[in-house]
Amino acid sequence: MTIRTIRPNRGQHYRPRMHCLQKIEAHMVEMQDPKSGLKGAEQKLNVTTIPHVITGQDIIAWLLNKMKVTQEEAEAYGTMLVAYGYIYPLQNHRKLVMCNDGSLYRFQTPYFWPTQKWVAEDCDYAIYLAKRNIRKKGVLEPFEQEHYTHLHTWLNHKWDFIVMQATEQYKAGKERKKPDRVVLDCQERAYWIVNRPPRRTHSALDYGTDRLIDPTVEEKISFDQHRRMNIFYQQAIMRSKVKSSVSLGALVKFVNTYKNHDPFLAPCLPSNPWVTDNDTYWTLNIRRVDQCTKMRVERWSFSFFELLSDQRGRDDFKSFLKKEFSGENLAFWEAAEELKWGSAAAIATKAAVIFKTFLAPGAPRWINIDGRTMGLTVKGLDHPHRYVLDGAQTHVFLLMKKDTFFRYLKSPVYKEMQKRALNPELHNFSEAQLEQNARNRSLGVHPITVWEQEEEERAKAAIASAPVDVKAMMSKIDRK
Amino acid sequence: MRGVTSARQQHQLAEAGEPWWRQRESERKRPNTRTSSTIPSPLCASSLKMACQALQSGESLATLKNESDSLKKKLEEERAKLHDVELNQVAEKVELVSALSIRTRRVLKGHGNKVLCMDWCKDKRRLVSSSQDGKVIVWDGYTLNKEHAVTMPCTWVMACAYAPSGCAVACGGLDNKCSVYPLSLDKNENLAAKKKSVAMHTNYLSGCSFTNSDMQLLTSSGDGTCALWDVESGQLLQSFHGHTADVLSLNLAPSETGNTFVSGGCDKKANVWDMRSGQNVQSFETHDSDINCVKYYPTGDAFASASDDGTCRLYDLRADREVAVYQKDSIIFGASSVDFSLSGRLLFAGYNDYTINVWDVLKGNRISVLFGHENRVSCVKVSPDGTSFASASWDTSLRIWA
């Protein structure tokens, strides 16, 4: 199998940022609009006058007005504009932030915007550095010097060409008028600060790894792809849909049911461990507690799935089923889950065990499902695959959900649970106590230890009880 | 003779299951549809056969394209017919969310480079995170202890996941593989020695997730496919073809049946898949740019997606349409990651402009903005009991907010 290591250059560099850059450009155009945009002034800088200079304050004020955001957001966005190279600072050219004061900025010429179709290539950068070298007579800034030395090694074969280009550009530059030259210098310098930042500083243009798809190429869809799409659309059109009012109503209902259980919306009782550094909330909600909290018990009543997802709830349900002598349904469901999610190698063995325990005529924990499902399942077990028990499992699950679950909620077991449930007091720590808590954060139990304990318990239960604890056998076969 | 498929034709059918994306080499393992571990779907086989027949007389690429376009329009009309109410209308009577006071409670420092992905453990306090320099660290978020550290042989580890039992972690990235590392209580043990290579793709791994047990792993890759693997043997159990570009993210449904998952990719589509048959069940294409992250609503009947176009959208699976768009003119930069709070009322979204926005799912407005990170937020995940959420960022730190 070949692993592709060389990625063809498909102009990928612009891809992840493309969408946001389009929006930024729209803003930049508006900002420079003669009527509604920012008005630049002239600024004297070392003898020359630079036109169209704006202050940071003005930019941020314009952003606040235009985008209707908070001060913080406007400053953050302003900094982004500088970081991406659309606006560049005049005074401290290396620090790419937008300061909300009188610091001076200029708009970058569209020629140097990030969305232009060419890459900021090393060769161009080398030419720029060489030119600067000539101008400054060998005195470059430290990070530029680093880059220069690096490029000198790697582009050595092209160095004559680079120096020649640099000299040409330098001579051409000398022929320009002084103000134009200064402006062009500033722009070029800003462009390269953005595209070749000093080592170990982060660049806003960093977008991560390339994605494989080339967005500029028109997608060619062949005829068989069209056919498949047509089949898919036809199936989608025929599929039954639900009215929006019904499905959205269900979403709203869910939110309303759970809103008191959401730690972000209602306070955790006794307190959120992350906030107060006291983990009573977690210790109260582990599996092996005698008394559960009120919230936990209430949550079990929301749906059968909630009851089963919480191990403590499942244990409680199991004890209720034991009293009713109908524990085989849940045991079968658990065994079927183990089969479905277990390792592929163990499927055949597990299926055989399940058949012997639950499905064979006269089995010790025979489940009562309708004849048709039973027939299909038993037939499927001749060639067991992962989903062979799906039909029977769904049947049993629905049975439990529609009948047994509601009886459980009305049963004395559950009512007893509700009566004994704890309602912990809301913690009210003082500053000193909070600091104390922060120093004494408990380590809790490592999940591996918990897992090992559970395994031991399951093994013990398997040996002790009869009929055979199917779940334990399943896990043992899996773990082997 | 129609109706009878010879062995050769069957082989051709299997070949026809090739990904649609023509630029890729087909050197990956073929799904083994003839073993007893997957169920062949009769509808799938016959439709593939239909699709691969040569162009009939009177058909051409243009006519097929027109048919596609008209069917797509018809599907939109059908969807719109049952759309009788908007989400914020249904949510009118729901009371507003009171001001949230979410602050950073923990800052996890230790990675030397961009943190790309993270996942919580079921014990609600431990988490695993992976970074650009190949390091995968398992933390106890509560005490800030680093419990395990693994150095992967590749850089850009873009996906990591914690096993449901808490005994293993899976991770992968530019090595095109997903490997499972069993964790141990012994601090001095070299975890890399027990590493198990499970998944193998033909391009970078973008996302991985364990199913309900430690034994199965679901992965998504830059080669445009998702795949379900058996951890023990490394066997490919099911593969999912349908995306025409890189798949960037996947999420398993939280339902009691747990048989579906959703994936989002660079083709701007979010697809819902059936794990049993490998079929693409539903597809949504309303984003303007790559979908970076998809996450199910707690009920499993809806999901949210975050995209490079700066919006997050909510799709309802039963109504089969997009029902909400979370966007603002001032949000320019792409959203990289989303997650729901426990009740599904809040949507936490991490963006490329270094912020995290908290949206009201029902009313559609933004509740608050969280600043704190100094570089892109790459991953946002709510803890299993909903008490906090963690954010991983390119500024090499992770923050836990509550």
Interface residues (C-beta under 8 A of the other chain):
Chain A: M1 T2 I3 R4 P16 M18 H19 C20 K23 I24 H27 M67 K68 V69 T70 E72 E73 A76 Y77 M80 H202 D206 G208 T209 R211 L212 I213 E219 K220 I221 S222 F223 D224 Q225 H226 R227 R228 M229 N230 I231 F232 Y233 Q234 A236 I237 R239 K241 V242 K243 S244 S245 V246 S247 L248 G249 A250 L251 V252 F254 V255 N256 T257 Y258 K259 H261 D262 P263 F264 L265 C268 N272 P273 W274 V275 D279 Y281 W282 N285 F304 F305 L308 E337 E338 K340 W341 G342 S343 A344 A345 I347 H383 P384 H385 R386 Y387 D390 T394 F397 R441 L443 G444 V445 H446 P447 I448 T449 V450 W451 D478
Chain B: A16 W20 R22 E25 E27 R28 T35 S36 S37 T38 I39 S47 L48 M50 A51 C52 L55 E59 L61 L64 K65 E67 S68 L71 K72 K74 L75 E78 R79 L82 H83 D84 V85 E86 L87 V90 A91 V94 V97 L100 I102 R105 R106 K114 C121 K122 D123 K124 R125 R126 D140 Y142 T143 N145 E147 W156 M158 S165 G166 C167 L174 D175 N176 L183 S184 L185 M200 T202 N203 Y204 T211 N212 S213 M215 Q216 G222 D223 G224 D230 V231 E232 S233 Q235 L237 T244 A245 D246 L248 S255 E256 T257 C266 D267 R276 N280 Q282 S283 D288 S289 D290 Y297 P298 T299 D301 A302 D308 D309 G310 D316 R318 A319 D320 R321 V323 D329 S330 I332 F333 G334 S341 L342 S343 G344 R345 L346 N352 D353 Y354 T355 V361 L362 V369 F371 E374 N375 D385 G386 T387 S388 W394 D395 I400 A402
